[in-house]
Amino acid sequence: MEIVLASASGRRKRLLRSIVRKFSVAPADVNERIGKRESFPAAAMRLAVKKAQAVAKREEGAIVIGADTIAYLGKRNFRKTDDERVAKKALAFLSGKTHYVATGVAVIFPDGRIVKYAVKASVRMKALADSQLPPYIKSGEWKGRAGCYDISGKGARLVECIKGEKETVVGLPLKRLAKLLG
């Protein structure tokens, strides 16, 4: 049975490849707006479903996997950005604090059945010196990453510890997904 990942993320592709040998990629273009009263884990799950549904319409007969990752602390959401000023401000705010990362996953099967869930992890950032931020920001690896850092790259040096599945922070929690896909 064909498996399709509804994402252009290189990190998600690498993660999925660790549990599935063959799959194709069909990115979904959806509005990622979050409702004011919506919890961040619920928003991540809803957006994962939206992405999977958008691709499932084009990929009949396939198993379609959608995912969305949101980093947050309290009511503040640290979504993807390409703006250096926004990234620096976000990382300075997260410095020395524990924040949360929720990744929603949706799997749509050929019979129309949808399995959706969100997995949450906590991430404790190191207390960052002002001198640490400019070199990391200059690296550009934070661009397009929830939380403005890449836990699987140089951004790992900014993190003190993770509680939960690291793959959740990277963007595709694998334990439950591996069981679903058999």
N, CA and C atoms as an extended XYZ file, in Angstrom:
546
Properties=species:S:1:pos:R:3:atomname:S:1:resname:S:1:resid:I:1 pbc="F F F"
N         0.843       -1.182        0.000 N   MET     1
C         0.000        0.000        0.000 CA  MET     1
C         0.888        1.244        0.000 C   MET     1
N         0.536        2.219       -0.807 N   GLU     2
C         1.327        3.445       -0.909 CA  GLU     2
C         1.133        4.310        0.332 C   GLU     2
N         2.223        4.892        0.794 N   ILE     3
C         2.213        5.827        1.918 CA  ILE     3
C         2.681        7.170        1.398 C   ILE     3
N         1.960        8.232        1.788 N   VAL     4
C         2.295        9.583        1.353 CA  VAL     4
C         2.449       10.464        2.585 C   VAL     4
N         3.561       11.176        2.642 N   LEU     5
C         3.798       12.151        3.705 CA  LEU     5
C         3.350       13.516        3.209 C   LEU     5
N         2.406       14.122        3.923 N   ALA     6
C         1.863       15.424        3.531 CA  ALA     6
C         2.724       16.539        4.129 C   ALA     6
N         3.997       16.558        3.759 N   SER     7
C         4.927       17.536        4.316 CA  SER     7
C         6.161       17.631        3.427 C   SER     7
N         6.718       18.829        3.335 N   ALA     8
C         7.967       19.021        2.597 CA  ALA     8
C         9.169       19.022        3.541 C   ALA     8
N         8.929       18.837        4.823 N   SER     9
C         9.986       18.908        5.836 CA  SER     9
C        11.014       17.792        5.669 C   SER     9
N        12.248       18.181        5.518 N   GLY    10
C        13.334       17.215        5.430 CA  GLY    10
C        13.482       16.415        6.721 C   GLY    10
N        13.226       17.047        7.842 N   ARG    11
C        13.310       16.351        9.138 CA  ARG    11
C        12.247       15.273        9.227 C   ARG    11
N        11.031       15.595        8.811 N   ARG    12
C         9.961       14.585        8.855 CA  ARG    12
C        10.261       13.432        7.895 C   ARG    12
N        10.806       13.759        6.732 N   LYS    13
C        11.173       12.698        5.779 CA  LYS    13
C        12.199       11.753        6.400 C   LYS    13
N        13.229       12.309        7.027 N   ARG    14
C        14.262       11.469        7.662 CA  ARG    14
C        13.659       10.595        8.755 C   ARG    14
N        12.795       11.182        9.568 N   LEU    15
C        12.177       10.407       10.653 CA  LEU    15
C        11.308        9.291       10.098 C   LEU    15
N        10.451        9.611        9.119 N   LEU    16
C         9.570        8.592        8.557 CA  LEU    16
C        10.379        7.479        7.897 C   LEU    16
N        11.469        7.848        7.243 N   ARG    17
C        12.320        6.846        6.588 CA  ARG    17
C        12.890        5.836        7.596 C   ARG    17
N        12.978        6.212        8.857 N   SER    18
C        13.497        5.289        9.864 CA  SER    18
C        12.500        4.180       10.217 C   SER    18
N        11.226        4.360        9.851 N   ILE    19
C        10.231        3.311       10.138 CA  ILE    19
C         9.521        2.785        8.894 C   ILE    19
N         9.634        3.502        7.760 N   VAL    20
C         8.985        3.090        6.513 CA  VAL    20
C        10.021        3.188        5.396 C   VAL    20
N        10.185        2.126        4.659 N   ARG    21
C        11.196        2.140        3.596 CA  ARG    21
C        10.800        2.984        2.399 C   ARG    21
N         9.550        2.819        1.963 N   LYS    22
C         9.135        3.485        0.728 CA  LYS    22
C         7.901        4.345        0.979 C   LYS    22
N         8.007        5.608        0.584 N   PHE    23
C         6.868        6.529        0.665 CA  PHE    23
C         7.137        7.674       -0.288 C   PHE    23
N         6.084        8.401       -0.612 N   SER    24
C         6.246        9.588       -1.447 CA  SER    24
C         5.898       10.819       -0.618 C   SER    24
N         6.209       11.969       -1.165 N   VAL    25
C         5.992       13.236       -0.469 CA  VAL    25
C         5.082       14.107       -1.319 C   VAL    25
N         4.059       14.662       -0.682 N   ALA    26
C         3.132       15.575       -1.351 CA  ALA    26
C         2.777       16.674       -0.356 C   ALA    26
N         3.512       17.765       -0.370 N   PRO    27
C         3.262       18.834        0.599 CA  PRO    27
C         1.845       19.390        0.501 C   PRO    27
N         1.328       19.778        1.644 N   ALA    28
C        -0.006       20.384        1.716 CA  ALA    28
C         0.149       21.877        1.967 C   ALA    28
N        -0.633       22.663        1.283 N   ASP    29
C        -0.625       24.112        1.483 CA  ASP    29
C        -1.935       24.484        2.160 C   ASP    29
N        -1.877       24.659        3.487 N   VAL    30
C        -3.086       24.986        4.247 CA  VAL    30
C        -2.835       26.215        5.118 C   VAL    30
N        -3.908       26.886        5.480 N   ASN    31
C        -3.844       28.020        6.402 CA  ASN    31
C        -3.542       27.460        7.795 C   ASN    31
N        -2.480       27.929        8.426 N   GLU    32
C        -2.074       27.403        9.729 CA  GLU    32
C        -2.479       28.304       10.890 C   GLU    32
N        -3.544       29.042       10.707 N   ARG    33
C        -4.025       29.937       11.768 CA  ARG    33
C        -4.550       29.117       12.951 C   ARG    33
N        -4.268       29.609       14.148 N   ILE    34
C        -4.706       28.947       15.384 CA  ILE    34
C        -5.810       29.776       16.017 C   ILE    34
N        -6.884       29.102       16.436 N   GLY    35
C        -8.000       29.784       17.082 CA  GLY    35
C        -7.612       30.328       18.453 C   GLY    35
N        -8.207       31.446       18.845 N   LYS    36
C        -7.862       32.099       20.114 CA  LYS    36
C        -8.125       31.219       21.328 C   LYS    36
N        -9.141       30.395       21.285 N   ARG    37
C        -9.507       29.562       22.436 CA  ARG    37
C        -8.995       28.124       22.303 C   ARG    37
N        -8.260       27.865       21.265 N   GLU    38
C        -7.785       26.511       20.971 CA  GLU    38
C        -6.481       26.224       21.720 C   GLU    38
N        -6.391       25.069       22.355 N   SER    39
C        -5.129       24.696       23.002 CA  SER    39
C        -4.108       24.400       21.907 C   SER    39
N        -2.839       24.557       22.222 N   PHE    40
C        -1.814       24.328       21.204 CA  PHE    40
C        -1.742       22.866       20.766 C   PHE    40
N        -1.840       21.883       21.683 N   PRO    41
C        -1.872       20.489       21.204 CA  PRO    41
C        -3.079       20.213       20.298 C   PRO    41
N        -4.236       20.772       20.642 N   ALA    42
C        -5.427       20.583       19.803 CA  ALA    42
C        -5.228       21.249       18.442 C   ALA    42
N        -4.607       22.411       18.425 N   ALA    43
C        -4.344       23.107       17.160 CA  ALA    43
C        -3.388       22.295       16.287 C   ALA    43
N        -2.338       21.743       16.892 N   ALA    44
C        -1.381       20.932       16.131 CA  ALA    44
C        -2.085       19.720       15.517 C   ALA    44
N        -2.974       19.099       16.275 N   MET    45
C        -3.702       17.935       15.770 CA  MET    45
C        -4.666       18.348       14.653 C   MET    45
N        -5.390       19.449       14.841 N   ARG    46
C        -6.326       19.926       13.818 CA  ARG    46
C        -5.596       20.254       12.514 C   ARG    46
N        -4.445       20.917       12.629 N   LEU    47
C        -3.682       21.279       11.435 CA  LEU    47
C        -3.109       20.045       10.741 C   LEU    47
N        -2.715       19.048       11.527 N   ALA    48
C        -2.232       17.790       10.939 CA  ALA    48
C        -3.340       17.134       10.118 C   ALA    48
N        -4.558       17.147       10.652 N   VAL    49
C        -5.705       16.581        9.931 CA  VAL    49
C        -5.956       17.370        8.643 C   VAL    49
N        -5.927       18.700        8.740 N   LYS    50
C        -6.148       19.544        7.550 CA  LYS    50
C        -5.136       19.224        6.447 C   LYS    50
N        -3.875       19.087        6.835 N   LYS    51
C        -2.825       18.783        5.855 CA  LYS    51
C        -3.046       17.405        5.225 C   LYS    51
N        -3.346       16.424        6.076 N   ALA    52
C        -3.568       15.064        5.563 CA  ALA    52
C        -4.788       15.029        4.642 C   ALA    52
N        -5.862       15.714        5.017 N   GLN    53
C        -7.070       15.729        4.183 CA  GLN    53
C        -6.820       16.396        2.835 C   GLN    53
N        -6.052       17.489        2.839 N   ALA    54
C        -5.763       18.190        1.587 CA  ALA    54
C        -5.022       17.272        0.609 C   ALA    54
N        -4.103       16.468        1.128 N   VAL    55
C        -3.330       15.569        0.266 CA  VAL    55
C        -4.132       14.319       -0.083 C   VAL    55
N        -4.936       13.823        0.848 N   ALA    56
C        -5.727       12.610        0.602 CA  ALA    56
C        -6.698       12.798       -0.564 C   ALA    56
N        -7.161       14.012       -0.778 N   LYS    57
C        -8.055       14.294       -1.908 CA  LYS    57
C        -7.356       14.028       -3.243 C   LYS    57
N        -6.043       14.240       -3.264 N   ARG    58
C        -5.265       14.059       -4.504 CA  ARG    58
C        -4.655       12.664       -4.615 C   ARG    58
N        -4.545       11.972       -3.495 N   GLU    59
C        -3.830       10.695       -3.444 CA  GLU    59
C        -4.771        9.557       -3.035 C   GLU    59
N        -5.767        9.293       -3.835 N   GLU    60
C        -6.745        8.252       -3.514 CA  GLU    60
C        -6.076        6.886       -3.399 C   GLU    60
N        -6.511        6.123       -2.416 N   GLY    61
C        -6.008        4.767       -2.232 CA  GLY    61
C        -4.717        4.678       -1.441 C   GLY    61
N        -4.204        5.815       -0.985 N   ALA    62
C        -2.950        5.819       -0.233 CA  ALA    62
C        -3.215        6.052        1.253 C   ALA    62
N        -2.253        5.675        2.058 N   ILE    63
C        -2.235        6.070        3.464 CA  ILE    63
C        -1.528        7.415        3.489 C   ILE    63
N        -2.187        8.434        4.030 N   VAL    64
C        -1.623        9.781        4.047 CA  VAL    64
C        -1.337       10.185        5.487 C   VAL    64
N        -0.120       10.701        5.706 N   ILE    65
C         0.315       11.127        7.035 CA  ILE    65
C         0.529       12.636        7.028 C   ILE    65
N        -0.180       13.323        7.906 N   GLY    66
C        -0.003       14.763        8.088 CA  GLY    66
C         0.538       15.032        9.475 C   GLY    66
N         1.292       16.108        9.630 N   ALA    67
C         1.836       16.470       10.941 CA  ALA    67
C         1.987       17.977       11.038 C   ALA    67
N         1.902       18.486       12.259 N   ASP    68
C         2.142       19.898       12.519 CA  ASP    68
C         2.753       20.026       13.909 C   ASP    68
N         3.735       20.900       14.041 N   THR    69
C         4.443       21.083       15.302 CA  THR    69
C         4.323       22.519       15.772 C   THR    69
N         4.016       22.678       17.063 N   ILE    70
C         3.882       24.001       17.665 CA  ILE    70
C         4.700       24.026       18.958 C   ILE    70
N         5.552       25.042       19.098 N   ALA    71
C         6.298       25.276       20.339 CA  ALA    71
C         5.580       26.408       21.075 C   ALA    71
N         5.431       26.260       22.395 N   TYR    72
C         4.683       27.268       23.138 CA  TYR    72
C         5.092       27.311       24.606 C   TYR    72
N         4.777       28.429       25.223 N   LEU    73
C         4.972       28.623       26.657 CA  LEU    73
C         3.828       29.495       27.125 C   LEU    73
N         3.006       28.941       28.008 N   GLY    74
C         1.817       29.663       28.437 CA  GLY    74
C         0.913       29.895       27.243 C   GLY    74
N         0.514       31.139       27.029 N   LYS    75
C        -0.355       31.470       25.899 CA  LYS    75
C         0.439       31.921       24.675 C   LYS    75
N         1.761       31.904       24.800 N   ARG    76
C         2.614       32.395       23.717 CA  ARG    76
C         3.060       31.246       22.806 C   ARG    76
N         2.868       31.457       21.518 N   ASN    77
C         3.161       30.469       20.486 CA  ASN    77
C         4.432       30.892       19.747 C   ASN    77
N         5.366       29.959       19.589 N   PHE    78
C         6.616       30.244       18.884 CA  PHE    78
C         6.611       29.486       17.563 C   PHE    78
N         5.869       30.010       16.592 N   ARG    79
C         5.716       29.382       15.285 CA  ARG    79
C         6.952       29.620       14.420 C   ARG    79
N         6.944       28.995       13.283 N   LYS    80
C         8.034       29.138       12.314 CA  LYS    80
C         8.145       30.587       11.859 C   LYS    80
N         9.372       31.012       11.629 N   THR    81
C         9.602       32.356       11.108 CA  THR    81
C        10.871       32.358       10.265 C   THR    81
N        10.994       33.369        9.425 N   ASP    82
C        12.226       33.603        8.673 CA  ASP    82
C        12.816       34.955        9.068 C   ASP    82
N        12.221       35.592       10.082 N   ASP    83
C        12.620       36.921       10.528 CA  ASP    83
C        13.638       36.798       11.665 C   ASP    83
N        14.867       37.274       11.425 N   GLU    84
C        15.938       37.165       12.423 CA  GLU    84
C        15.581       37.840       13.739 C   GLU    84
N        14.958       39.009       13.647 N   ARG    85
C        14.594       39.756       14.854 CA  ARG    85
C        13.596       38.962       15.700 C   ARG    85
N        12.618       38.362       15.058 N   VAL    86
C        11.608       37.564       15.759 CA  VAL    86
C        12.263       36.332       16.397 C   VAL    86
N        13.154       35.676       15.662 N   ALA    87
C        13.830       34.482       16.185 CA  ALA    87
C        14.692       34.819       17.396 C   ALA    87
N        15.444       35.897       17.308 N   LYS    88
C        16.310       36.303       18.429 CA  LYS    88
C        15.481       36.627       19.669 C   LYS    88
N        14.381       37.315       19.459 N   LYS    89
C        13.487       37.676       20.563 CA  LYS    89
C        12.877       36.417       21.190 C   LYS    89
N        12.477       35.457       20.359 N   ALA    90
C        11.888       34.209       20.852 CA  ALA    90
C        12.910       33.421       21.665 C   ALA    90
N        14.113       33.275       21.148 N   LEU    91
C        15.144       32.511       21.854 CA  LEU    91
C        15.553       33.197       23.156 C   LEU    91
N        15.620       34.519       23.156 N   ALA    92
C        15.934       35.255       24.383 CA  ALA    92
C        14.833       35.032       25.421 C   ALA    92
N        13.595       35.008       24.973 N   PHE    93
C        12.467       34.775       25.883 CA  PHE    93
C        12.515       33.359       26.463 C   PHE    93
N        12.859       32.368       25.630 N   LEU    94
C        12.889       30.968       26.074 CA  LEU    94
C        14.121       30.639       26.918 C   LEU    94
N        15.138       31.482       26.877 N   SER    95
C        16.383       31.250       27.603 CA  SER    95
C        16.123       30.952       29.082 C   SER    95
N        16.644       29.799       29.534 N   GLY    96
C        16.524       29.415       30.940 CA  GLY    96
C        15.151       28.913       31.352 C   GLY    96
N        14.243       28.772       30.397 N   LYS    97
C        12.865       28.367       30.715 CA  LYS    97
C        12.531       27.012       30.101 C   LYS    97
N        11.495       26.399       30.643 N   THR    98
C        10.942       25.177       30.063 CA  THR    98
C         9.734       25.560       29.222 C   THR    98
N         9.743       25.133       27.989 N   HIS    99
C         8.589       25.341       27.124 CA  HIS    99
C         8.117       23.977       26.631 C   HIS    99
N         7.053       23.985       25.873 N   TYR   100
C         6.451       22.737       25.407 CA  TYR   100
C         6.391       22.711       23.888 C   TYR   100
N         6.477       21.505       23.375 N   VAL   101
C         6.338       21.295       21.942 CA  VAL   101
C         5.283       20.219       21.744 C   VAL   101
N         4.274       20.542       20.955 N   ALA   102
C         3.224       19.577       20.635 CA  ALA   102
C         3.286       19.296       19.138 C   ALA   102
N         3.293       18.027       18.801 N   THR   103
C         3.201       17.646       17.398 CA  THR   103
C         1.924       16.839       17.217 C   THR   103
N         1.082       17.339       16.338 N   GLY   104
C        -0.133       16.621       15.976 CA  GLY   104
C         0.158       15.742       14.784 C   GLY   104
N        -0.435       14.560       14.791 N   VAL   105
C        -0.273       13.609       13.688 CA  VAL   105
C        -1.656       13.149       13.261 C   VAL   105
N        -1.861       13.038       11.962 N   ALA   106
C        -3.104       12.492       11.418 CA  ALA   106
C        -2.739       11.482       10.341 C   ALA   106
N        -3.348       10.316       10.427 N   VAL   107
C        -3.146        9.285        9.421 CA  VAL   107
C        -4.506        8.985        8.810 C   VAL   107
N        -4.614        9.163        7.503 N   ILE   108
C        -5.859        8.865        6.797 CA  ILE   108
C        -5.627        7.592        5.985 C   ILE   108
N        -6.462        6.598        6.240 N   PHE   109
C        -6.365        5.314        5.555 CA  PHE   109
C        -7.249        5.319        4.315 C   PHE   109
N        -6.986        4.427        3.358 N   PRO   110
C        -7.769        4.403        2.116 CA  PRO   110
C        -9.281        4.244        2.327 C   PRO   110
N        -9.690        3.612        3.429 N   ASP   111
C       -11.120        3.445        3.692 CA  ASP   111
C       -11.762        4.701        4.284 C   ASP   111
N       -10.976        5.782        4.428 N   GLY   112
C       -11.494        7.045        4.957 CA  GLY   112
C       -11.312        7.209        6.456 C   GLY   112
N       -10.881        6.152        7.132 N   ARG   113
C       -10.679        6.225        8.581 CA  ARG   113
C        -9.535        7.183        8.881 C   ARG   113
N        -9.737        8.023        9.906 N   ILE   114
C        -8.704        8.976       10.325 CA  ILE   114
C        -8.308        8.660       11.766 C   ILE   114
N        -7.016        8.497       11.980 N   VAL   115
C        -6.485        8.366       13.335 CA  VAL   115
C        -5.685        9.636       13.586 C   VAL   115
N        -6.042       10.351       14.632 N   LYS   116
C        -5.369       11.612       14.937 CA  LYS   116
C        -5.000       11.658       16.410 C   LYS   116
N        -3.873       12.278       16.687 N   TYR   117
C        -3.417       12.406       18.069 CA  TYR   117
C        -2.353       13.490       18.139 C   TYR   117
N        -2.089       13.947       19.348 N   ALA   118
C        -1.018       14.920       19.580 CA  ALA   118
C        -0.107       14.361       20.662 C   ALA   118
N         1.173       14.576       20.482 N   VAL   119
C         2.172       14.153       21.459 CA  VAL   119
C         2.884       15.413       21.932 C   VAL   119
N         3.112       15.490       23.232 N   LYS   120
C         3.712       16.688       23.821 CA  LYS   120
C         5.029       16.329       24.503 C   LYS   120
N         5.998       17.207       24.401 N   ALA   121
C         7.277       17.063       25.103 CA  ALA   121
C         7.602       18.409       25.741 C   ALA   121
N         8.391       18.380       26.810 N   SER   122
C         8.859       19.638       27.396 CA  SER   122
C        10.349       19.777       27.094 C   SER   122
N        10.752       21.016       26.869 N   VAL   123
C        12.135       21.312       26.515 CA  VAL   123
C        12.633       22.407       27.445 C   VAL   123
N        13.707       22.120       28.161 N   ARG   124
C        14.332       23.121       29.032 CA  ARG   124
C        15.513       23.720       28.277 C   ARG   124
N        15.413       25.024       28.009 N   MET   125
C        16.511       25.724       27.330 CA  MET   125
C        17.565       26.117       28.354 C   MET   125
N        18.813       26.107       27.934 N   LYS   126
C        19.891       26.608       28.776 CA  LYS   126
C        19.698       28.109       28.956 C   LYS   126
N        20.270       28.647       30.021 N   ALA   127
C        20.304       30.100       30.173 CA  ALA   127
C        21.336       30.594       29.162 C   ALA   127
N        20.868       31.270       28.141 N   LEU   128
C        21.729       31.661       27.030 CA  LEU   128
C        22.354       33.031       27.267 C   LEU   128
N        23.655       33.109       27.065 N   ALA   129
C        24.349       34.396       27.137 CA  ALA   129
C        24.009       35.188       25.886 C   ALA   129
N        24.000       36.503       26.000 N   ASP   130
C        23.707       37.361       24.841 CA  ASP   130
C        24.639       37.053       23.672 C   ASP   130
N        25.863       36.629       23.969 N   SER   131
C        26.842       36.350       22.916 CA  SER   131
C        26.545       35.053       22.162 C   SER   131
N        25.690       34.175       22.722 N   GLN   132
C        25.379       32.910       22.058 CA  GLN   132
C        24.352       33.057       20.934 C   GLN   132
N        23.491       34.037       21.046 N   LEU   133
C        22.404       34.171       20.080 CA  LEU   133
C        22.842       34.612       18.683 C   LEU   133
N        23.675       35.666       18.536 N   PRO   134
C        24.029       36.099       17.169 CA  PRO   134
C        24.636       35.002       16.287 C   PRO   134
N        25.578       34.182       16.780 N   PRO   135
C        26.109       33.137       15.893 CA  PRO   135
C        25.036       32.110       15.485 C   PRO   135
N        24.154       31.768       16.415 N   TYR   136
C        23.103       30.809       16.075 CA  TYR   136
C        22.131       31.419       15.068 C   TYR   136
N        21.738       32.646       15.297 N   ILE   137
C        20.825       33.325       14.372 CA  ILE   137
C        21.477       33.419       12.984 C   ILE   137
N        22.764       33.738       12.958 N   LYS   138
C        23.484       33.860       11.687 CA  LYS   138
C        23.534       32.530       10.931 C   LYS   138
N        23.512       31.405       11.654 N   SER   139
C        23.561       30.082       11.011 CA  SER   139
C        22.341       29.834       10.120 C   SER   139
N        21.214       30.440       10.465 N   GLY   140
C        20.000       30.299        9.670 CA  GLY   140
C        19.277       28.971        9.822 C   GLY   140
N        19.822       28.055       10.611 N   GLU   141
C        19.184       26.739       10.717 CA  GLU   141
C        17.826       26.802       11.414 C   GLU   141
N        17.562       27.856       12.141 N   TRP   142
C        16.309       28.049       12.872 CA  TRP   142
C        15.151       28.411       11.941 C   TRP   142
N        15.445       28.830       10.728 N   LYS   143
C        14.384       29.289        9.818 CA  LYS   143
C        13.397       28.155        9.540 C   LYS   143
N        12.119       28.494        9.659 N   GLY   144
C        11.073       27.518        9.385 CA  GLY   144
C        10.928       26.452       10.464 C   GLY   144
N        11.475       26.701       11.650 N   ARG   145
C        11.409       25.723       12.744 CA  ARG   145
C        10.541       26.256       13.877 C   ARG   145
N         9.638       25.432       14.359 N   ALA   146
C         8.843       25.801       15.529 CA  ALA   146
C         9.799       26.027       16.696 C   ALA   146
N         9.630       27.113       17.430 N   GLY   147
C        10.500       27.431       18.548 CA  GLY   147
C        11.760       28.169       18.150 C   GLY   147
N        11.998       28.327       16.850 N   CYS   148
C        13.159       29.050       16.318 CA  CYS   148
C        14.491       28.367       16.629 C   CYS   148
N        14.468       27.038       16.716 N   TYR   149
C        15.712       26.286       16.872 CA  TYR   149
C        15.515       24.909       16.251 C   TYR   149
N        16.630       24.284       15.899 N   ASP   150
C        16.598       22.944       15.316 CA  ASP   150
C        17.267       21.993       16.305 C   ASP   150
N        16.467       21.215       17.005 N   ILE   151
C        16.968       20.302       18.028 CA  ILE   151
C        17.869       19.218       17.445 C   ILE   151
N        17.743       18.963       16.150 N   SER   152
C        18.579       17.926       15.530 CA  SER   152
C        19.835       18.513       14.894 C   SER   152
N        20.087       19.791       15.126 N   GLY   153
C        21.274       20.454       14.584 CA  GLY   153
C        22.013       21.198       15.680 C   GLY   153
N        22.555       22.365       15.315 N   LYS   154
C        23.297       23.194       16.270 CA  LYS   154
C        22.415       23.657       17.426 C   LYS   154
N        21.119       23.709       17.181 N   GLY   155
C        20.174       24.127       18.215 CA  GLY   155
C        20.165       23.209       19.423 C   GLY   155
N        20.652       21.984       19.259 N   ALA   156
C        20.732       21.050       20.388 CA  ALA   156
C        21.625       21.613       21.497 C   ALA   156
N        22.598       22.444       21.126 N   ARG   157
C        23.495       23.056       22.116 CA  ARG   157
C        22.794       24.094       22.981 C   ARG   157
N        21.612       24.542       22.557 N   LEU   158
C        20.854       25.528       23.324 CA  LEU   158
C        19.956       24.868       24.360 C   LEU   158
N        19.827       23.549       24.272 N   VAL   159
C        18.870       22.811       25.091 CA  VAL   159
C        19.562       22.102       26.250 C   VAL   159
N        18.967       22.245       27.428 N   GLU   160
C        19.478       21.566       28.623 CA  GLU   160
C        18.946       20.142       28.710 C   GLU   160
N        17.626       19.968       28.537 N   CYS   161
C        17.051       18.622       28.568 CA  CYS   161
C        15.677       18.594       27.908 C   CYS   161
N        15.292       17.379       27.525 N   ILE   162
C        13.974       17.139       26.923 CA  ILE   162
C        13.293       16.065       27.749 C   ILE   162
N        12.029       16.270       28.060 N   LYS   163
C        11.224       15.232       28.698 CA  LYS   163
C        10.158       14.842       27.690 C   LYS   163
N        10.240       13.614       27.227 N   GLY   164
C         9.336       13.137       26.194 CA  GLY   164
C        10.140       12.650       25.011 C   GLY   164
N         9.425       12.315       23.955 N   GLU   165
C        10.032       11.762       22.751 CA  GLU   165
C        10.722       12.883       21.949 C   GLU   165
N        12.018       12.764       21.734 N   LYS   166
C        12.765       13.794       20.994 CA  LYS   166
C        12.158       14.014       19.613 C   LYS   166
N        11.671       12.949       18.987 N   GLU   167
C        11.081       13.064       17.652 CA  GLU   167
C         9.860       13.985       17.642 C   GLU   167
N         9.212       14.146       18.791 N   THR   168
C         8.102       15.092       18.900 CA  THR   168
C         8.610       16.500       18.641 C   THR   168
N         9.767       16.818       19.206 N   VAL   169
C        10.358       18.143       19.056 CA  VAL   169
C        10.874       18.331       17.629 C   VAL   169
N        11.395       17.278       17.035 N   VAL   170
C        11.892       17.346       15.657 CA  VAL   170
C        10.722       17.529       14.684 C   VAL   170
N         9.573       16.896       14.971 N   GLY   171
C         8.406       17.126       14.122 CA  GLY   171
C         7.592       15.916       13.710 C   GLY   171
N         7.953       14.711       14.183 N   LEU   172
C         7.152       13.533       13.854 CA  LEU   172
C         7.399       12.439       14.897 C   LEU   172
N         6.564       12.405       15.946 N   PRO   173
C         6.737       11.357       16.954 CA  PRO   173
C         6.508        9.985       16.333 C   PRO   173
N         7.400        9.044       16.583 N   LEU   174
C         7.397        7.800       15.841 CA  LEU   174
C         6.764        6.593       16.550 C   LEU   174
N         6.747        6.579       17.878 N   LYS   175
C         6.303        5.355       18.579 CA  LYS   175
C         4.901        4.914       18.169 C   LYS   175
N         3.929        5.785       18.302 N   ARG   176
C         2.555        5.430       17.957 CA  ARG   176
C         2.379        5.268       16.447 C   ARG   176
N         3.068        6.102       15.668 N   LEU   177
C         2.966        6.032       14.217 CA  LEU   177
C         3.476        4.681       13.709 C   LEU   177
N         4.576        4.207       14.262 N   ALA   178
C         5.121        2.895       13.850 CA  ALA   178
C         4.117        1.791       14.112 C   ALA   178
N         3.417        1.842       15.249 N   LYS   179
C         2.390        0.823       15.557 CA  LYS   179
C         1.227        0.910       14.584 C   LYS   179
N         0.801        2.131       14.253 N   LEU   180
C        -0.318        2.330       13.320 CA  LEU   180
C        -0.010        1.780       11.935 C   LEU   180
N         1.222        1.976       11.501 N   LEU   181
C         1.599        1.559       10.155 CA  LEU   181
C         2.008        0.095       10.086 C   LEU   181
N         2.126       -0.538       11.276 N   GLY   182
C         2.434       -1.973       11.337 CA  GLY   182
C         3.861       -2.248       10.988 C   GLY   182
